[in-house]
């Protein structure tokens, strides 16, 4: 199978968006063309999708944020380089 990217040009006057999703293209045993959609994840974020515990924590945090159930812990400026 080969990987094929696709980009759709924006309509006139439309906001420009970018999609990096792509597809695997191949043939079935019956010689039919097959497209398997793929979603691409940026390399620095790939670890999150491989770590179920971390992903669950992020999902919990997003749920709490949606319900405004967050606790202010002050500034984290000392941890930023």
PyMOL commands that place a pseudoatom at each C-alpha (Angstrom):
pseudoatom trace, name=CA, resn=UNK, resi=1, chain=A, elem=C, hetatm=0, pos=[0.000, 0.000, 0.000]
pseudoatom trace, name=CA, resn=UNK, resi=2, chain=A, elem=C, hetatm=0, pos=[1.210, 3.491, -0.696]
pseudoatom trace, name=CA, resn=UNK, resi=3, chain=A, elem=C, hetatm=0, pos=[0.480, 6.577, 1.348]
pseudoatom trace, name=CA, resn=UNK, resi=4, chain=A, elem=C, hetatm=0, pos=[-1.366, 9.340, -0.495]
pseudoatom trace, name=CA, resn=UNK, resi=5, chain=A, elem=C, hetatm=0, pos=[-1.849, 12.825, 0.933]
pseudoatom trace, name=CA, resn=UNK, resi=6, chain=A, elem=C, hetatm=0, pos=[-4.707, 15.019, -0.150]
pseudoatom trace, name=CA, resn=UNK, resi=7, chain=A, elem=C, hetatm=0, pos=[-5.419, 18.688, 0.143]
pseudoatom trace, name=CA, resn=UNK, resi=8, chain=A, elem=C, hetatm=0, pos=[-8.586, 20.469, -0.835]
pseudoatom trace, name=CA, resn=UNK, resi=9, chain=A, elem=C, hetatm=0, pos=[-8.154, 24.091, -1.904]
pseudoatom trace, name=CA, resn=UNK, resi=10, chain=A, elem=C, hetatm=0, pos=[-10.402, 26.482, 0.024]
pseudoatom trace, name=CA, resn=UNK, resi=11, chain=A, elem=C, hetatm=0, pos=[-13.431, 27.908, -1.736]
pseudoatom trace, name=CA, resn=UNK, resi=12, chain=A, elem=C, hetatm=0, pos=[-13.179, 31.514, -2.823]
pseudoatom trace, name=CA, resn=UNK, resi=13, chain=A, elem=C, hetatm=0, pos=[-13.398, 33.750, 0.247]
pseudoatom trace, name=CA, resn=UNK, resi=14, chain=A, elem=C, hetatm=0, pos=[-13.280, 30.785, 2.653]
pseudoatom trace, name=CA, resn=UNK, resi=15, chain=A, elem=C, hetatm=0, pos=[-10.898, 30.585, 5.578]
pseudoatom trace, name=CA, resn=UNK, resi=16, chain=A, elem=C, hetatm=0, pos=[-7.743, 28.637, 4.792]
pseudoatom trace, name=CA, resn=UNK, resi=17, chain=A, elem=C, hetatm=0, pos=[-7.461, 25.351, 6.606]
pseudoatom trace, name=CA, resn=UNK, resi=18, chain=A, elem=C, hetatm=0, pos=[-4.904, 22.577, 6.386]
pseudoatom trace, name=CA, resn=UNK, resi=19, chain=A, elem=C, hetatm=0, pos=[-5.521, 18.877, 6.706]
pseudoatom trace, name=CA, resn=UNK, resi=20, chain=A, elem=C, hetatm=0, pos=[-2.624, 16.464, 6.953]
pseudoatom trace, name=CA, resn=UNK, resi=21, chain=A, elem=C, hetatm=0, pos=[-4.846, 13.391, 6.991]
pseudoatom trace, name=CA, resn=UNK, resi=22, chain=A, elem=C, hetatm=0, pos=[-3.940, 10.848, 4.373]
pseudoatom trace, name=CA, resn=UNK, resi=23, chain=A, elem=C, hetatm=0, pos=[-4.921, 7.409, 3.126]
pseudoatom trace, name=CA, resn=UNK, resi=24, chain=A, elem=C, hetatm=0, pos=[-3.301, 4.072, 2.419]
pseudoatom trace, name=CA, resn=UNK, resi=25, chain=A, elem=C, hetatm=0, pos=[-4.088, 2.924, -1.102]
pseudoatom trace, name=CA, resn=UNK, resi=26, chain=A, elem=C, hetatm=0, pos=[-4.067, -0.737, -2.019]
pseudoatom trace, name=CA, resn=UNK, resi=27, chain=A, elem=C, hetatm=0, pos=[-5.875, -3.557, -3.799]
pseudoatom trace, name=CA, resn=UNK, resi=28, chain=A, elem=C, hetatm=0, pos=[-8.076, -6.306, -2.408]
pseudoatom trace, name=CA, resn=UNK, resi=29, chain=A, elem=C, hetatm=0, pos=[-7.847, -9.985, -3.361]
pseudoatom trace, name=CA, resn=UNK, resi=30, chain=A, elem=C, hetatm=0, pos=[-10.659, -9.239, -5.840]
pseudoatom trace, name=CA, resn=UNK, resi=31, chain=A, elem=C, hetatm=0, pos=[-8.455, -6.542, -7.478]
pseudoatom trace, name=CA, resn=UNK, resi=32, chain=A, elem=C, hetatm=0, pos=[-10.567, -3.686, -6.154]
pseudoatom trace, name=CA, resn=UNK, resi=33, chain=A, elem=C, hetatm=0, pos=[-8.964, -0.433, -5.056]
pseudoatom trace, name=CA, resn=UNK, resi=34, chain=A, elem=C, hetatm=0, pos=[-9.076, 0.134, -1.304]
pseudoatom trace, name=CA, resn=UNK, resi=35, chain=A, elem=C, hetatm=0, pos=[-8.615, 3.378, 0.612]
pseudoatom trace, name=CA, resn=UNK, resi=36, chain=A, elem=C, hetatm=0, pos=[-7.861, 3.206, 4.331]
pseudoatom trace, name=CA, resn=UNK, resi=37, chain=A, elem=C, hetatm=0, pos=[-8.151, 6.666, 5.964]
pseudoatom trace, name=CA, resn=UNK, resi=38, chain=A, elem=C, hetatm=0, pos=[-5.336, 7.628, 8.332]
pseudoatom trace, name=CA, resn=UNK, resi=39, chain=A, elem=C, hetatm=0, pos=[-5.227, 10.407, 10.902]
pseudoatom trace, name=CA, resn=UNK, resi=40, chain=A, elem=C, hetatm=0, pos=[-1.761, 11.849, 11.431]
pseudoatom trace, name=CA, resn=UNK, resi=41, chain=A, elem=C, hetatm=0, pos=[-0.556, 12.874, 14.899]
pseudoatom trace, name=CA, resn=UNK, resi=42, chain=A, elem=C, hetatm=0, pos=[2.338, 15.321, 15.390]
pseudoatom trace, name=CA, resn=UNK, resi=43, chain=A, elem=C, hetatm=0, pos=[5.453, 13.485, 16.626]
pseudoatom trace, name=CA, resn=UNK, resi=44, chain=A, elem=C, hetatm=0, pos=[5.700, 15.436, 19.928]
pseudoatom trace, name=CA, resn=UNK, resi=45, chain=A, elem=C, hetatm=0, pos=[2.130, 14.326, 20.792]
pseudoatom trace, name=CA, resn=UNK, resi=46, chain=A, elem=C, hetatm=0, pos=[2.458, 10.663, 19.733]
pseudoatom trace, name=CA, resn=UNK, resi=47, chain=A, elem=C, hetatm=0, pos=[3.479, 9.489, 23.223]
pseudoatom trace, name=CA, resn=UNK, resi=48, chain=A, elem=C, hetatm=0, pos=[0.131, 10.635, 24.626]
pseudoatom trace, name=CA, resn=UNK, resi=49, chain=A, elem=C, hetatm=0, pos=[-1.801, 8.316, 22.323]
pseudoatom trace, name=CA, resn=UNK, resi=50, chain=A, elem=C, hetatm=0, pos=[0.449, 5.419, 23.377]
pseudoatom trace, name=CA, resn=UNK, resi=51, chain=A, elem=C, hetatm=0, pos=[0.053, 6.075, 27.124]
pseudoatom trace, name=CA, resn=UNK, resi=52, chain=A, elem=C, hetatm=0, pos=[-3.469, 5.168, 28.292]
pseudoatom trace, name=CA, resn=UNK, resi=53, chain=A, elem=C, hetatm=0, pos=[-2.956, 6.521, 31.816]
pseudoatom trace, name=CA, resn=UNK, resi=54, chain=A, elem=C, hetatm=0, pos=[-1.768, 9.913, 30.548]
pseudoatom trace, name=CA, resn=UNK, resi=55, chain=A, elem=C, hetatm=0, pos=[-4.579, 10.085, 27.970]
pseudoatom trace, name=CA, resn=UNK, resi=56, chain=A, elem=C, hetatm=0, pos=[-7.167, 9.282, 30.673]
pseudoatom trace, name=CA, resn=UNK, resi=57, chain=A, elem=C, hetatm=0, pos=[-5.715, 12.080, 32.822]
pseudoatom trace, name=CA, resn=UNK, resi=58, chain=A, elem=C, hetatm=0, pos=[-5.938, 14.564, 29.946]
pseudoatom trace, name=CA, resn=UNK, resi=59, chain=A, elem=C, hetatm=0, pos=[-9.530, 13.489, 29.231]
pseudoatom trace, name=CA, resn=UNK, resi=60, chain=A, elem=C, hetatm=0, pos=[-10.447, 13.957, 32.923]
pseudoatom trace, name=CA, resn=UNK, resi=61, chain=A, elem=C, hetatm=0, pos=[-8.872, 17.409, 32.906]
pseudoatom trace, name=CA, resn=UNK, resi=62, chain=A, elem=C, hetatm=0, pos=[-10.748, 18.413, 29.773]
pseudoatom trace, name=CA, resn=UNK, resi=63, chain=A, elem=C, hetatm=0, pos=[-13.988, 17.193, 31.336]
pseudoatom trace, name=CA, resn=UNK, resi=64, chain=A, elem=C, hetatm=0, pos=[-13.313, 19.203, 34.493]
pseudoatom trace, name=CA, resn=UNK, resi=65, chain=A, elem=C, hetatm=0, pos=[-12.478, 22.283, 32.435]
pseudoatom trace, name=CA, resn=UNK, resi=66, chain=A, elem=C, hetatm=0, pos=[-15.741, 21.922, 30.502]
pseudoatom trace, name=CA, resn=UNK, resi=67, chain=A, elem=C, hetatm=0, pos=[-17.607, 21.888, 33.843]
pseudoatom trace, name=CA, resn=UNK, resi=68, chain=A, elem=C, hetatm=0, pos=[-15.517, 24.736, 35.292]
pseudoatom trace, name=CA, resn=UNK, resi=69, chain=A, elem=C, hetatm=0, pos=[-14.387, 22.380, 38.076]
pseudoatom trace, name=CA, resn=UNK, resi=70, chain=A, elem=C, hetatm=0, pos=[-10.756, 23.514, 38.044]
pseudoatom trace, name=CA, resn=UNK, resi=71, chain=A, elem=C, hetatm=0, pos=[-8.722, 24.556, 41.072]
pseudoatom trace, name=CA, resn=UNK, resi=72, chain=A, elem=C, hetatm=0, pos=[-6.365, 27.533, 40.721]
pseudoatom trace, name=CA, resn=UNK, resi=73, chain=A, elem=C, hetatm=0, pos=[-2.862, 26.367, 41.671]
pseudoatom trace, name=CA, resn=UNK, resi=74, chain=A, elem=C, hetatm=0, pos=[-1.159, 29.697, 41.040]
pseudoatom trace, name=CA, resn=UNK, resi=75, chain=A, elem=C, hetatm=0, pos=[1.634, 30.506, 38.612]
pseudoatom trace, name=CA, resn=UNK, resi=76, chain=A, elem=C, hetatm=0, pos=[3.807, 27.828, 37.029]
pseudoatom trace, name=CA, resn=UNK, resi=77, chain=A, elem=C, hetatm=0, pos=[6.271, 30.418, 35.729]
pseudoatom trace, name=CA, resn=UNK, resi=78, chain=A, elem=C, hetatm=0, pos=[9.153, 28.941, 37.751]
pseudoatom trace, name=CA, resn=UNK, resi=79, chain=A, elem=C, hetatm=0, pos=[8.902, 25.721, 35.702]
pseudoatom trace, name=CA, resn=UNK, resi=80, chain=A, elem=C, hetatm=0, pos=[9.186, 27.468, 32.322]
pseudoatom trace, name=CA, resn=UNK, resi=81, chain=A, elem=C, hetatm=0, pos=[12.667, 27.956, 30.944]
for i in range(1, 81): cmd.bond("trace and resi %d" % i, "trace and resi %d" % (i + 1))
show_as sticks, trace
zoom trace
